[in-house]
Amino acid sequence: MHHWYAVHTKPLKESEVEALLIKQGIEVFLPKVRSTTPRRRRPDAPFFPRYLFLRVDLERVAVSTIHWLPGVHRIVAFGGRPAVVPEDVIVAIRERLHEVEAAGGLAIWNLRQGERVRVSSGPFRDVEGLFDRTVRAGERVRLLLMLLGRVCTVEVGIEDVEPVRVKVPRRTRGKGRWIRQVEVP
């Protein structure tokens, strides 16, 4: 009987594994979402990085044939038995992807904790603060903002936040040659 299973892949190998599984005649679902982040290397990013789903009858196809594919880390299993992903979960993921696509894509920033950010819209527009962490599966972020002389935690949508890049002046000309600061009288 055919069931859905989750496959854990090696980093950035989701599409490669998807192509290999399709070539073997296995039904594959790799949830991808369009990214609205500028200068992103991959415009269609996996919704679940390093994971994809396959629908297969494991009584007919040996688990080892999937495990030994290039780029596959393992099939998600509990107690040594591959975990079955219910059909409802796959349907819910597809519906969520349609919602995200209808909203124009998913804003994905590679922010580190403590990095400076600016709120681009909403009631805190143009307020700068520090990135704390993502919440609710990457839809919202928690920021530390200085408001009324106090540090406050605020949750805003990830699409309402942009990183503040500070340009550091160059100190060398390359190969260790320092730039001399000439004082003008």
Phi, psi and omega in degrees: 000138182281132176226161175271139177226151177263136179244128178267123183254172173284161184304132177062022182249012184300312182292323179296316178294320178302314180297319180294321180290320178296321179298330178274001177084023180259136178287128185233143175232108176250099181293119178237149179226143179286135181263136177262006180287131179292151177057033177278135182294319181247110182295328176254101183265146175298136179293325174240093182305135179074012178228146169213168183241144176226147179248116187207157172262106184288353173280336180261325180252125182289141179300326182296331179293331178278317181300326186266008175290142177299130179097346180273132175271308178186166169271135180296124184220154175232126181066029179082357179248131179304133182280128178278129176266121181298149179302326180300323181293317179297318178296318179296321178295317179297320178296318180297321178297321178296321178296316181295317179296321179294331179279357177101008178111182184244127177278121181236116176248140176269077182263145175252153180301131180093357180284144181285136178223163177233137176280125186265343178204168180096189184293339180257026183306136179067012175271132178262147179202197180245139176287132178256300180191166175271150177226159179053058173056040174081006179277328182229159177231153177255128181242154172253114182243146175269107181233128179054039177078009180231152174274123181240146173267134183226137174255127177226164177293144182297333179287346180265009184237139174226143180288148176259114180262121180264124180275120180270128180294147179291144177249342180231161176268001185107150181056031174080007180275116184287148174273121180280135175271115180262124179275131179265126182289000000 
